[in-house]
Amino acid sequence: MLIDHRTYVCRPGTIRKHLALYEEHGWAVQRRHLGEPLAYLLTETGDVNSYVHIWCYEDAADRARRRAALQADPEWQNFLAISAEAGYLLSQQNSLMQPAPFAPLAKA
């Protein structure tokens, strides 16, 4: 299993606006291609302008195939354009991870 852990940071005061935009224009199309996320989390302490989402893939090839389909979808391209125009995001960090052998995840 390959885990894609993504952390996004929004400009102060814009995280709720950004998430509303994503919910309206990006959430359905992303789930259509990537499946259900393992988690979609808002930060309570620390950098409260950040959020995390975590996606699970069978392996790197599965991730590449699903993400390529997402990127080719005109609905996703529309969301990316709307998001860029809004300008709420400051940064994104992705980490590809695997579960430790002694602690596998229940989700496949």
Phi, psi and omega in degrees: 000141177242130181253130176252104182260119185239129176242129179241143176239130179256158172302143179307135178084003184243358187299319180294321178296317180297314181294326176295318178297316179296316180300319182285321189245342187241329188304308184295315182291324179294317179293327179300323183265324186261347186086191179280137177290154172294322179202151173223109196234139173259143181282130178265324179228164184084225180282093184287000175265013183239159175214161185230141165225149188230126181241146180248139178228157177297317182193185183297324179293320177297316178299313182299318180295312182293318181291325177296319177296319178298312182296332181277350184281123180302328178295321177291319178299322177297315178300315180301320179294316179297317180296316179296318179296321179294324176071026182282330185278136175258319183204163179218137175229128178246139173229125174266126188224160174235145177296146174296145184304328183273357182220065181292152176280148179285333183277136178253000000 
